[in-house]
Amino acid sequence: MRKSALLLLAAFSLPLPLHAQTAEERARAAAQAARAKSADSDALLGNYVQPGLGGEAITTVDSSQAFTPKLACQKSATLLELLAQPNATGDIGTLSISRDRDLDGSFDEAMTVPVPVSGICANGIISCTPGTWNACRFFRWDVAGAGSLKLSEIELTDLAGCYCVNNSCGNNLVWGNMASVLKDLGGGVVGALTTADPRIGIAQASVDGPVIRYTGAQTTSCTSQPQIGTTAYKANPGAIAGDAFGAAQTSSVFQALSASSTGTGTSQLRRSCTITRQITQEEMIAEKIIDRVSGGYASYASSSDSRTFVMGSPTDNSLSGGSCTLIDFHMTLRVKDTERLQQVLLTRFGGDDWAQIRIDGELIGSGPQTWTGTGLPPGKCEKKGAFYVYPNLDLTAKLTQGDHDIWLRVAVADGGEAYASIEAKVDAGCKTTEQRVDTCSGYASNDTCRLDDEEVDGVVTYRNGIKTGLTPLPQTRLIGTGACKTLISRDFFERRRNYACTIDQGTVPQPDLSRGAYIIDHSTETLLADRVRNADGGYSLTTRNFALPVSGSVNACEPICKTRKAQANSAAAPDGVTGSKQTNPTGWDTFYHACQDSNVCPAGEGEELVQGCGCIDDFPEAVVMMQTVRLGGADMVCTSAVR
């Protein structure tokens, strides 16, 4: 008896909840817990992505359970580290990159960018004369065949999202925007690495002063080779359906499931696809085929399809030699399109007193007598005058794709000169590129799929599996711009198709919906009626009181606020920095923030409030902005015909 009394006393001494939670309170608590785990990108990274790739524990939404997934084959605390330090001209003078290639936790590759960084692009960098936007060179982040990181020199048109950071565009731009500068640089490097090896996954990027560190792992594949079968579908998405069908036919697991009672029946899936003819017209000027990138002293254009490149010092006695001096001149020719390079001739060369000319180190001419060595000429140096020859030597076979060094060497006794000219004939004009992108081939070759709907250039040729009898006429479209604008006719430009794919799985018994129908027909807002089938085949009817829970009040919207921040326009384009072309190079960046408790707008540093917390509807403004961008990118064509 005494023991029972003690237990009763202990039970009454326990704390009691103030009140039991209602369904609404439980729902709100669950929603709050879910928002805490995945409300924004930072929460998703911290709670799921980073621990998942890092081999750490992940907890459920209510934190009641934890598990450790294995999403990656190897893990690395720091996959990549970039250090950027600007100099007095505003350019990034020091940009060093350290990389853990084999993901063993230690750096095994280091790279120091050999040029100053004057501009940053989404996929590369721009290097100019320090502190200016002159003599700019353009580089793209790339990966060599051995897997090491490198910079490839390209044209500006092959880069994207470029902007200027040195003093020609403003002061202290790198230090003032160090975090975003590091993220842009790192993003380009990471993009090149992940494109070359799709197994690499980046979990986190952290900025520490002038350093950004990337935590990453190897995902998707545990093999030593980066080639993964699934990445092939990026280049050929139409192969997915056919390969999936073939894999299903040879999979014992799939066949076992399809033959089970759950898998029996027939279902039909609709698949959409397109067959598109993509045609582009590009104006091919001579400089897009062959160009002088360094050395020499002039390039002449006698016509649109020819260029003459000259080098040396042709003015009489412009070179001083003393007794006998060797003087070298170099010119680099870059061949960009060998198919359109028709002919390259060495039209003239000579000098006072001796001269020889080489291409990529190979001797192709000398005078006034034979001179094959790289030392002094074999005869008397002083020739008392200049000589010139016109060999018209064909160099076309020697000028393959890439850069070629033209080397003119002269031996001058007292005073002299040197000259060489190379003439290139090219196929200028317009270059047409055409390809068909077919994402329907997988469905067309699948025996279980049939063509349901088809629209060819706006003409419906199939509807619900039946041919309409309508046949589109050949289409003529205006392709290209400027001098390469031309009319091209094809039997079609775009086919839009819908396929109905049938999955035959036998017969599925129809579900018994009579109980649900009875409940709906016999229940009211306050009374719930039910009918349950008994084992003997009869039915039991029941009724009970019923009431819907009181709906809680909710906000009309999620309160947000609108802010803006002044931003100098330092974007780079082929014609220079765009801000230098504007009367006012400073614009505004607009931001939207979800308001905190008590309707506080969490504006960032340097932002000014435009509109306070509330139900802001800027959809019309967004539509106008998107339409402006769309129309700005559309071709403008002047024509007298009605379009």
Residue pairs with C-beta under 8 A, 6 or more apart in sequence:
21 29
22 549
23 549
24 549
24 550
24 552
28 552
30 61
30 62
33 61
33 62
33 63
34 61
36 43
37 43
37 47
37 48
37 61
38 44
38 47
38 48
45 203
45 204
47 58
47 59
48 58
49 203
49 204
50 56
50 203
50 204
50 215
51 57
51 58
52 58
52 69
52 71
52 203
53 71
53 72
53 75
53 201
53 203
53 215
53 216
53 217
53 219
54 75
54 203
54 215
54 217
55 68
55 69
55 70
55 72
55 75
56 68
57 66
57 67
57 68
58 66
58 67
58 68
58 69
59 65
59 66
60 66
71 217
71 219
72 201
72 217
72 218
72 219
73 199
73 217
73 218
73 219
73 221
73 222
74 102
74 103
74 104
74 217
74 218
75 103
75 217
76 100
76 103
76 104
76 105
76 215
76 216
76 217
77 105
77 215
78 100
78 107
78 213
78 214
78 215
79 99
79 100
79 103
79 200
79 202
79 214
79 215
79 216
79 217
80 97
80 98
80 99
80 100
80 186
80 189
80 190
80 193
80 213
80 214
80 216
81 97
81 98
81 99
81 107
81 211
81 212
81 213
81 214
82 95
82 96
82 97
82 182
82 185
82 186
82 189
82 211
82 212
83 94
83 95
83 96
83 97
83 210
83 211
84 92
84 94
84 95
84 117
84 174
84 178
84 181
84 182
84 185
84 210
85 92
85 93
85 94
85 95
85 210
86 92
86 93
86 165
86 174
86 175
87 93
87 94
87 116
87 130
89 116
89 130
89 131
89 166
89 167
90 131
90 165
90 166
90 167
90 168
90 169
90 170
90 171
90 172
90 173
90 174
91 116
91 117
91 118
91 128
91 130
91 131
91 165
91 166
92 113
92 116
92 117
92 165
92 174
92 181
93 116
93 130
94 112
95 112
95 113
95 117
95 185
96 110
96 111
96 112
96 113
97 110
97 111
97 112
97 113
97 149
97 189
98 107
98 109
98 110
99 107
99 108
99 109
99 110
99 111
99 149
99 193
100 106
100 107
100 108
100 109
101 108
101 109
101 147
101 148
102 108
103 216
103 217
103 218
109 148
109 149
111 148
111 149
111 150
113 125
113 151
115 125
115 127
115 137
115 139
116 127
116 128
116 130
117 125
117 126
117 127
117 165
117 185
118 126
118 127
118 128
118 130
118 132
118 133
118 136
118 164
118 165
118 166
118 168
119 125
119 126
119 128
119 136
119 162
119 163
119 164
119 165
119 166
119 572
120 126
120 162
120 163
120 165
120 181
120 184
120 185
120 188
121 140
121 159
121 160
121 161
121 162
121 163
121 188
121 572
122 159
122 160
122 161
122 162
122 184
122 187
122 188
122 191
123 140
123 141
123 159
123 160
123 161
123 188
123 191
123 192
124 138
124 139
124 140
124 141
124 151
124 154
124 159
124 188
125 139
125 141
125 151
125 185
125 188
126 136
126 137
126 138
126 139
126 156
126 159
126 162
126 164
126 572
127 136
127 137
127 138
127 139
128 134
128 135
128 136
128 137
128 166
128 168
129 135
130 166
131 166
131 167
131 168
132 166
132 168
133 164
133 166
133 168
133 169
133 572
133 576
133 577
133 580
136 156
137 153
138 153
138 154
138 155
138 156
138 158
138 159
139 151
139 152
139 153
139 154
140 151
140 152
140 154
140 158
140 159
140 192
141 149
141 151
141 188
141 189
141 191
141 192
142 149
142 150
142 151
142 152
142 192
143 149
143 150
143 192
143 193
143 195
143 196
143 197
144 150
147 196
147 197
149 189
149 192
149 193
156 162
156 572
156 573
156 574
157 574
161 184
162 571
162 572
162 573
163 169
163 570
163 571
163 572
164 173
164 570
164 571
164 572
164 577
164 579
165 173
165 174
165 181
165 570
166 173
168 577
169 568
169 570
169 577
169 579
169 580
170 568
170 570
173 570
174 181
178 207
178 209
178 210
179 207
182 207
182 210
182 211
182 212
183 205
183 207
183 212
185 212
186 205
186 212
186 214
190 202
190 214
193 200
194 200
194 201
194 202
196 226
197 226
198 220
198 226
198 228
198 231
199 218
199 219
199 220
199 221
199 226
199 228
200 216
200 217
200 218
200 219
201 216
201 217
201 218
201 219
201 220
202 214
202 215
202 216
203 215
203 216
203 217
204 214
204 215
205 212
205 213
205 214
205 215
206 212
206 213
206 215
220 228
220 230
221 228
232 239
233 239
233 240
237 439
238 273
238 438
238 439
238 440
238 441
238 442
239 441
239 442
240 442
241 271
241 442
241 443
241 446
241 449
241 501
242 441
242 442
242 445
242 446
243 442
245 442
245 446
245 448
247 254
248 254
249 255
257 263
258 264
258 505
263 505
264 505
264 506
264 507
264 508
265 505
265 506
265 507
265 508
266 502
266 503
266 504
266 505
266 506
266 508
267 502
267 503
267 505
268 500
268 501
268 502
268 503
269 500
269 501
269 503
270 452
270 498
270 499
270 500
270 501
271 443
271 449
271 498
271 499
271 501
272 496
272 497
272 498
272 499
273 439
273 440
273 443
273 497
273 499
274 437
274 439
274 440
274 494
274 495
274 496
274 497
275 436
275 437
275 438
275 439
275 440
275 494
275 495
275 497
276 436
276 437
276 493
276 494
276 495
277 434
277 435
277 436
277 490
277 492
277 493
277 494
278 434
278 435
278 436
278 437
279 432
279 433
279 434
279 477
279 479
279 488
279 490
280 432
280 433
280 434
280 479
280 480
281 430
281 431
281 432
281 479
281 480
281 481
281 484
281 485
281 486
282 430
282 431
282 433
282 480
282 484
283 429
283 430
283 431
283 480
283 482
283 483
283 484
284 337
284 340
284 426
284 427
284 428
284 429
284 430
284 431
285 304
285 428
286 301
286 304
286 305
286 306
286 307
286 424
286 426
286 428
287 307
288 336
288 337
289 335
289 336
289 337
289 340
289 341
289 424
289 426
289 427
289 428
290 307
290 333
290 334
290 335
290 336
290 341
290 344
290 399
290 424
290 426
291 333
291 334
291 336
292 299
292 309
292 331
292 332
292 333
292 334
293 332
293 333
293 334
293 403
294 330
294 331
294 332
295 311
295 329
295 330
295 331
295 332
295 406
296 309
296 310
296 311
296 329
296 331
296 406
297 310
297 311
297 312
298 309
298 310
299 307
299 308
299 309
299 310
300 307
300 308
300 310
301 307
301 308
302 308
304 428
305 425
305 426
305 427
305 428
305 429
306 423
306 424
306 425
306 426
307 423
307 424
307 426
308 347
308 421
308 422
308 423
308 424
309 331
309 333
309 406
309 421
309 422
309 423
309 424
310 419
310 420
310 421
310 422
311 329
311 330
311 331
311 406
311 408
311 419
311 420
311 421
312 329
312 351
312 408
312 410
312 417
312 418
312 419
312 420
313 319
313 329
313 417
313 418
313 419
314 417
314 418
314 419
315 417
316 386
316 417
317 352
317 415
317 416
317 417
318 415
318 417
319 327
319 352
319 410
319 412
319 415
319 416
319 417
319 418
320 412
320 414
320 415
321 327
321 353
321 381
321 411
321 412
321 413
321 414
321 415
321 416
322 413
322 414
323 381
323 413
324 376
324 377
324 381
324 382
324 411
324 412
324 413
325 411
325 412
326 375
326 376
326 409
326 410
326 411
327 409
327 410
327 411
327 412
327 418
328 407
328 408
328 409
329 407
329 408
329 409
329 410
329 418
329 420
330 405
330 406
330 407
330 408
331 405
331 406
331 408
332 403
332 404
332 405
332 406
333 399
333 403
333 404
333 406
333 422
334 402
334 403
334 404
335 341
335 399
335 400
335 401
335 402
335 403
335 404
336 401
338 399
338 400
338 401
339 427
340 426
340 427
340 428
340 431
341 396
341 399
341 424
341 426
341 427
342 396
342 425
342 426
342 427
343 394
343 396
343 424
343 425
344 394
344 395
344 396
344 399
344 422
344 423
344 424
344 425
345 392
345 393
345 394
345 395
345 422
345 423
345 424
346 357
346 364
346 365
346 391
346 392
346 393
346 395
346 420
346 421
346 422
347 390
347 391
347 392
347 421
347 422
347 423
348 388
348 389
348 390
348 391
348 419
348 420
348 421
349 355
349 357
349 365
349 367
349 388
349 389
349 391
349 408
349 419
349 420
349 421
350 367
350 386
350 387
350 388
350 389
350 418
350 419
350 420
351 386
351 387
351 408
351 410
351 412
351 416
351 417
351 418
351 419
352 383
352 385
352 386
352 387
352 410
352 412
352 415
352 416
352 417
352 418
353 377
353 381
353 382
353 383
353 384
353 385
353 386
353 410
353 411
353 412
353 413
353 416
354 366
354 367
354 368
354 369
354 371
354 377
354 381
354 383
354 410
354 411
355 366
355 367
355 387
355 408
355 409
355 410
355 411
355 418
355 420
356 363
356 365
356 366
356 367
356 371
356 372
356 408
356 409
357 363
357 364
357 365
357 366
357 406
357 407
357 408
357 409
357 420
358 364
358 406
358 407
358 409
359 395
359 398
359 399
359 404
359 405
359 406
359 407
360 398
360 404
360 405
361 405
361 407
362 398
363 372
364 393
364 395
365 389
365 391
365 393
366 372
367 387
367 389
368 383
368 387
369 377
369 378
369 379
370 378
371 377
371 378
371 411
374 409
376 411
377 411
381 411
381 412
381 413
382 413
382 414
383 413
386 416
386 417
388 419
395 422
398 404
406 420
406 422
408 418
408 420
410 416
410 417
410 418
429 484
430 480
430 483
430 484
430 486
432 479
432 488
440 495
440 497
440 499
443 449
443 497
443 499
443 501
444 451
444 499
446 501
448 501
448 502
448 503
448 504
449 499
449 500
449 501
449 502
450 465
450 499
450 500
450 502
451 462
451 465
451 497
451 498
451 499
452 462
452 464
452 465
452 498
452 499
452 500
453 460
453 462
453 463
453 464
453 497
453 498
454 460
454 461
454 462
454 495
454 496
454 497
454 498
455 461
455 495
455 496
455 497
456 472
456 492
456 494
456 495
456 496
457 472
457 475
457 492
457 493
457 494
458 472
459 470
459 471
459 472
460 468
460 470
461 467
461 468
461 470
461 471
461 472
462 468
462 497
465 500
472 492
474 489
474 490
474 491
475 489
475 490
475 491
475 492
475 493
476 487
476 488
476 489
477 487
477 488
477 490
477 493
478 485
478 486
478 487
478 637
479 485
479 486
479 487
479 488
480 486
481 635
485 637
514 531
515 530
515 531
515 532
515 533
518 529
518 530
518 531
519 528
519 529
519 530
519 531
522 529
523 529
523 546
524 546
525 546
525 547
525 548
526 545
526 546
526 547
527 543
527 544
527 545
527 546
528 543
528 544
528 545
528 546
529 541
529 542
529 543
530 541
530 542
530 543
531 539
531 540
531 541
531 542
532 539
532 540
532 542
533 539
534 540
556 615
557 615
558 594
559 594
559 595
559 599
559 613
559 614
559 615
560 592
560 593
560 594
560 595
560 613
560 614
560 616
561 592
561 593
561 595
561 601
561 603
561 609
561 611
561 612
561 613
561 614
561 616
562 590
562 591
562 592
562 609
562 610
562 611
562 616
562 618
563 590
563 591
563 592
563 593
563 601
563 603
563 604
563 607
563 608
563 609
563 610
564 588
564 589
564 590
564 591
564 607
564 608
564 610
565 588
565 589
565 591
565 604
565 606
565 607
565 608
566 586
566 587
566 588
566 589
566 606
567 586
567 587
567 588
567 589
568 579
568 585
568 586
568 587
569 578
569 579
569 582
569 585
569 586
569 587
570 577
570 579
570 585
571 577
571 578
571 579
572 578
575 581
578 585
579 585
590 610
591 603
591 604
591 607
592 616
593 601
593 602
593 603
593 604
594 602
595 601
595 602
595 613
596 602
599 612
599 613
600 613
601 609
601 612
601 613
603 609
637 643
